[in-house]
Amino acid sequence: MNRRVVCLAAIFLLPLSGALTACHSAQIDATVENRTGAAIELLEVDYPSASFGADKLAAGADFHYRFQVRLSGPVKLQYTESATQKQRQVTGPEVSEGQEGSLAIVLLPDGKTEFHPSLTAKH
């Protein structure tokens, strides 16, 4: 009887222990902050193997997106200033497969951009 209880417990607890110790995917939490003083349009952030963006981002607004890097390469950003229709393009930091953490992208007046990566390699 005791052996039967142990076997049944093992059958039910093994899948649970696997779920509790399962690995998570390395992801980067990105935030694009519009501090230009005006609305922007056609925001696109390209990273190795994919991209994300928004049709519009109001002055002072933030856009959040979580992504997973599959290859290595630079983050590239482009957007259009709503008032002037001037297109801005910027190349940011390199990211690599397996990195995780956060990346703040701060859009400033006159087409200036700051990148604030806080990334580590996933262990």
C-alpha positions as CSV (number, residue, x, y, z in Angstrom):
1,M,0.0,0.0,0.0
2,N,2.8,2.4,0.9
3,R,4.6,1.8,-2.3
4,R,1.4,2.4,-4.3
5,V,1.0,5.9,-2.6
6,V,4.6,6.8,-3.5
7,C,4.1,5.8,-7.1
8,L,0.8,7.8,-7.4
9,A,2.5,10.8,-5.8
10,A,5.4,10.6,-8.2
11,I,3.0,10.4,-11.2
12,F,1.2,13.6,-10.1
13,L,4.2,15.5,-8.7
14,L,6.7,15.0,-11.5
15,P,4.9,17.1,-14.1
16,L,4.3,19.8,-11.5
17,S,8.0,19.9,-10.5
18,G,8.9,20.2,-14.2
19,A,6.6,23.2,-14.6
20,L,8.0,24.9,-11.5
21,T,11.6,24.6,-12.7
22,A,10.9,25.3,-16.4
23,C,13.1,27.9,-18.1
24,H,11.7,31.2,-19.1
25,S,12.5,32.8,-22.4
26,A,14.9,35.7,-22.3
27,Q,13.0,38.9,-23.1
28,I,13.7,42.6,-23.3
29,D,11.2,45.1,-22.0
30,A,11.4,48.1,-24.2
31,T,9.9,51.5,-23.5
32,V,9.9,54.3,-26.1
33,E,9.4,57.7,-24.4
34,N,8.3,60.6,-26.6
35,R,10.0,63.7,-25.0
36,T,10.2,65.6,-28.3
37,G,7.5,68.1,-27.3
38,A,5.2,67.1,-30.2
39,A,3.3,64.1,-31.4
40,I,5.1,61.6,-33.7
41,E,3.8,59.2,-36.3
42,L,4.9,55.9,-37.9
43,L,7.2,54.8,-35.0
44,E,9.1,51.7,-35.9
45,V,11.8,49.9,-33.9
46,D,13.7,47.2,-35.7
47,Y,15.8,44.6,-33.9
48,P,17.4,41.5,-35.2
49,S,14.7,39.3,-36.8
50,A,11.6,41.5,-36.2
51,S,10.2,44.9,-35.4
52,F,7.5,46.7,-33.5
53,G,5.9,50.1,-33.5
54,A,2.9,52.4,-33.3
55,D,0.9,54.5,-35.7
56,K,1.1,57.5,-33.4
57,L,2.6,58.5,-30.1
58,A,1.5,61.7,-28.4
59,A,3.9,64.2,-26.8
60,G,4.9,62.9,-23.4
61,A,3.5,59.4,-24.0
62,D,5.3,56.1,-23.6
63,F,5.0,53.0,-25.7
64,H,5.9,49.6,-24.1
65,Y,6.7,46.4,-25.9
66,R,8.4,43.1,-24.8
67,F,10.4,41.2,-27.4
68,Q,12.8,38.3,-27.7
69,V,16.0,38.6,-29.7
70,R,16.7,35.7,-32.1
71,L,19.9,36.9,-33.8
72,S,22.5,39.6,-33.1
73,G,22.6,43.1,-34.4
74,P,21.7,46.8,-33.8
75,V,18.4,48.3,-32.7
76,K,17.2,50.8,-35.4
77,L,14.6,53.3,-34.9
78,Q,12.6,55.5,-37.3
79,Y,9.7,57.9,-36.9
80,T,8.0,60.9,-38.5
81,E,7.6,64.2,-36.7
82,S,3.8,65.0,-37.0
83,A,4.2,68.8,-37.4
84,T,7.0,68.9,-40.0
85,Q,6.6,65.4,-41.6
86,K,10.4,65.1,-41.2
87,Q,11.5,61.5,-40.9
88,R,14.1,60.6,-38.3
89,Q,16.3,57.5,-38.3
90,V,18.7,56.4,-35.6
91,T,20.8,53.4,-34.9
92,G,21.1,52.2,-31.3
93,P,22.9,49.6,-29.3
94,E,23.7,46.0,-30.4
95,V,21.5,43.3,-28.9
96,S,22.2,39.5,-29.0
97,E,20.2,36.4,-28.8
98,G,19.8,35.3,-25.1
99,Q,19.9,38.8,-23.7
100,E,17.3,40.0,-21.2
101,G,16.5,43.1,-19.2
102,S,15.2,46.5,-20.3
103,L,15.8,49.0,-23.0
104,A,14.6,52.6,-22.6
105,I,14.6,54.7,-25.8
106,V,14.1,58.4,-25.2
107,L,13.1,60.6,-28.2
108,L,14.2,64.2,-27.6
109,P,13.8,67.4,-29.5
110,D,15.7,68.1,-32.8
111,G,15.9,64.4,-33.7
112,K,18.1,63.5,-30.8
113,T,17.7,60.0,-29.2
114,E,19.0,58.4,-26.0
115,F,19.3,54.7,-25.5
116,H,19.5,53.3,-22.0
117,P,20.1,49.5,-22.1
118,S,20.2,47.4,-19.0
119,L,20.8,44.0,-20.5
120,T,22.4,40.8,-19.4
121,A,23.0,37.5,-21.0
122,K,20.5,34.8,-19.8
123,H,22.1,32.0,-17.8
